[in-house]
Each structure stands twice: as C-alpha cells, then as structure tokens.
C-alpha cells in the first residue's frame, strides 16, 4: 500500500518540486501540493492523506495551529514539519501540537524520503543534531512536575507495555504487532497514557521513560 502525502509550503517552487520528486517514488502518492503563508484549515476537507508535509515556518504560527487541528481528528494524518532550521524550542512546540517529525529542508532529499516512510509507519523522526537538546529540555520540564513514579502508577499494565515498547524504539505499527493489538487500539492507549503523564507527544513519553529506572515501566512491576 502506498503512502498518500499532502504538501503545504509557503513557497510554490519548493512545494511543486517536492511533489514532483515524491511522485517518482513507487510507494508515494501526492494528494495535493498547496502553497501560501496562511493556508486555510478547511483545505483538508474531503482529502485524505497518510502524512502531511507541513512548512513549519508559515507566518503567524499557522503551522502549529494547523498541526494541532489535524491531531484532534480521529483518523487524522501524521504530520511532518519541514523547516530551514532545527531550533529545539520550536521542535518541542510542534511535537506538543501533535507533529511526528521535524526535518530540515537543507538535508539531502533522500533523508526526507526516509523520514517520510518512518513517519508513515508511526515512528518519530528528529534531526540528529537536535535530539540531545530536545530531550534535555523535555526532561527539564518534567522535573518541574509531580513525581514521575506517582504519574506512572496511574498507568494500566497494558499502557505500561505500550510505553515500554516505545522506549525500545518501536513505532506504532511495531507496538501493535508485538502486543497483538490493532493500530487503533494502540492509538487509544497512547492517547490515554499521554493524558495521564501530562505530556503532549509520544516523544515526550519516551523522554520521560528514559529518565526512570527500567522497573518503573516494565508491565510486570505495575502495582
């Protein structure tokens, strides 16, 4: 099954060139490529896509707003942010809005295509140069909240299993395969555990788990 993609970028030249290149991939179908500084959210009405490639540098924070709106949909697409830079604070804002990835436009195109396929599988993707700072900021934010152990005690055994798989680097589809669950059931568990942990993205949940001892998230240790 191919990956359907919707491209949103502020520059027509970039949007059209990216669409043409992705169409050359045997497993990618470009649903639409639109351009403009403030594309209307209604443009997605009636158009389904697996992944939205969204220009993170749209004017007035339009990208984060649009990402948050898409993330609220039950069958919403994965969102991959494209930007000219890899600012950690902006990456975190995008992740909290529901984005699954952040890719710098200056990277080789093959890098973007690899990221696209990973995101379509339900995995997260960040610029390698920004990962350390992003995780550091997320963990620092966690230190200002309630006890992590107390929060984890709110998770069900199944939610802990999902979190443990995520911490091992599994994407959503891999979690579903390992735990013999449907993709929709995994999505529900992810939404529930993120709400209980007070985080806004799977990456934040993973960052939290990395700051804890293994026994805190292993399902068999659940109280």
C-alpha positions as a printed Julia matrix, in Angstrom:
223×3 Matrix{Float64}:
   0.0    0.0    0.0
   1.34   3.42  -0.96
   1.81   6.46   1.24
  -0.53   9.33   0.43
   1.01  12.75   1.05
  -0.36  16.29   1.3
   2.25  19.05   0.93
   1.79  22.52   2.44
   4.58  25.06   1.93
   4.86  28.83   1.77
   6.83  28.66  -1.49
   5.25  27.41  -4.72
   8.61  26.39  -6.2
   9.5   24.19  -3.24
   6.04  22.63  -2.99
   5.89  21.78  -6.69
   9.47  20.47  -6.84
   8.96  18.29  -3.76
   5.68  16.94  -5.14
   7.33  16.01  -8.44
  10.21  14.24  -6.67
   7.94  12.3   -4.32
   5.71  11.2   -7.19
   8.77   9.48  -8.64
   8.84   7.15  -5.63
   6.92   3.91  -6.31
   5.25   3.86  -2.9
   4.28   7.55  -2.62
   1.2    9.34  -3.94
   0.94  13.13  -3.64
  -2.71  14.01  -2.96
  -2.08  17.75  -3.31
   0.64  20.38  -3.05
  -0.51  23.82  -1.93
   1.41  26.98  -1.16
   0.89  30.22   0.74
   1.79  31.81   4.07
  -1.54  31.05   5.75
  -3.32  28.13   4.07
  -6.89  27.64   5.37
  -7.55  24.62   7.56
 -10.64  23.81   5.51
  -8.45  22.84   2.56
  -8.19  19.31   4.0
 -11.95  18.76   3.84
 -12.66  15.63   1.84
  -8.98  14.96   1.18
  -7.4   12.06   3.0
  -3.65  11.65   3.4
  -1.41   9.42   5.49
   1.19  12.15   6.04
   1.07  15.95   5.8
   4.38  17.62   4.99
   3.87  20.98   6.65
   6.09  24.05   6.37
   6.96  24.91   9.99
   7.85  28.46   9.0
   4.38  29.58   7.91
   3.53  33.09   9.12
   1.89  33.73  12.48
   2.33  30.27  13.92
  -0.1   28.86  11.34
   1.79  25.58  11.13
   1.44  24.74  14.83
  -2.25  25.69  14.8
  -2.94  23.56  11.75
  -0.96  20.66  13.2
  -3.0   20.8   16.43
  -6.25  20.85  14.45
  -5.23  17.79  12.43
  -4.09  15.92  15.55
  -7.57  16.22  17.06
  -9.14  14.22  14.24
  -9.82  10.54  15.0
  -8.39   9.48  11.65
  -6.03  12.4   11.22
  -2.77  12.13   9.28
   0.73  12.03  10.67
   2.35  15.48  10.45
   5.95  16.02   9.4
   7.24  19.55   9.91
   9.7   20.97   7.37
  11.89  23.92   8.32
  15.05  25.82   7.46
  16.45  25.2   10.95
  16.35  22.78  13.89
  15.55  25.03  16.85
  14.82  22.79  19.85
  12.17  25.05  21.38
  10.23  25.18  18.1
  10.55  21.43  17.66
   9.06  20.86  21.1
   6.15  23.21  20.34
   5.46  21.23  17.17
   5.64  17.89  18.99
   3.23  19.13  21.63
   0.85  20.17  18.87
   0.91  16.61  17.58
   3.69  16.54  14.99
   5.51  13.24  14.49
   8.67  14.56  12.89
  10.81  17.58  12.12
  13.04  17.58   9.04
  15.38  20.35   7.9
  14.94  21.41   4.28
  18.69  21.63   3.86
  19.11  17.89   4.38
  19.52  15.62   1.33
  16.18  14.73  -0.23
  16.8   11.05   0.43
  16.89  11.91   4.13
  13.4   13.45   3.86
  12.05  10.43   1.99
  13.44   8.04   4.61
  11.82  10.17   7.32
   8.52  10.14   5.41
   8.46   6.36   5.31
   9.31   6.16   9.02
   6.54   8.58   9.94
   4.06   6.64   7.8
   4.93   3.58   9.92
   4.05   5.54  13.06
   7.6    6.35  14.12
   9.05   9.67  15.27
  11.88  11.45  13.45
  14.05  14.36  14.59
  17.23  15.98  13.27
  20.12  14.04  14.87
  21.83  17.31  15.78
  18.8   18.44  17.81
  17.87  15.24  19.66
  20.1   15.81  22.68
  18.86  19.36  23.28
  15.22  18.41  22.69
  15.39  15.56  25.2
  17.25  17.76  27.68
  14.55  20.44  27.52
  11.78  17.87  27.83
  13.39  16.25  30.85
  14.0   19.63  32.46
  10.32  20.38  32.05
   9.43  17.06  33.66
  11.46  17.97  36.74
   9.06  20.82  37.41
   6.1   18.47  37.58
   4.88  15.9   40.07
   6.82  12.77  40.9
   7.34  10.58  37.83
   6.82   7.4   39.84
   3.48   8.76  41.05
   2.42   9.53  37.5
   3.44   6.11  36.21
   1.37   4.43  38.9
  -1.67   5.83  37.09
  -0.96   3.71  34.01
  -2.66   0.39  33.4
  -0.48  -2.68  32.79
  -1.29  -2.5   29.07
  -0.37   1.19  28.9
   2.95   0.35  30.55
   3.55  -2.33  27.93
   2.95   0.21  25.18
   5.3    2.7   26.87
   7.98   0.04  27.3
   7.82  -0.77  23.57
   8.08   2.9   22.7
  11.11   3.25  24.94
  12.76   0.42  22.99
  12.32   2.38  19.77
   9.24   0.65  18.36
   6.85   2.63  16.16
   3.08   2.36  16.49
   2.72  -0.46  13.98
   5.54  -2.4   15.62
   3.88  -1.92  19.04
   0.64  -3.29  17.59
   2.46  -6.33  16.18
   4.35  -7.05  19.41
   1.3   -6.76  21.65
  -1.15  -8.34  19.2
  -3.33  -5.24  19.11
  -4.97  -3.26  16.34
  -3.39   0.04  15.27
  -6.48   1.89  16.54
  -6.2    0.23  19.96
  -2.53   1.25  20.2
  -3.51   4.8   19.25
  -6.1    4.83  22.06
  -3.58   3.54  24.61
  -1.1    6.2   23.5
  -3.66   8.96  23.9
  -4.63   7.7   27.36
  -1.09   7.29  28.68
  -0.02  10.71  27.36
  -3.01  12.31  29.08
  -2.14  10.59  32.38
   1.53  11.53  32.15
   0.74  15.13  31.27
   2.7   15.02  28.02
   1.68  16.01  24.51
   3.58  13.63  22.26
   4.95  10.11  22.16
   8.46  11.55  22.14
   7.8   13.29  25.47
   6.5    9.99  26.88
   9.67   8.24  25.71
  11.85  11.01  27.15
  10.07  10.57  30.47
  10.59   6.82  30.44
  14.3    7.27  29.72
  14.65   9.26  32.95
  13.28   6.39  35.03
  14.59   3.03  36.12
  13.55   0.09  33.95
  11.42  -1.37  36.73
   9.24   1.71  36.74
   7.81   0.97  33.32
   8.04  -2.82  32.96
   4.44  -4.15  32.94
   5.15  -6.87  35.48
   6.13  -4.22  38.04
   2.79  -2.38  37.8
   1.05  -2.03  41.12
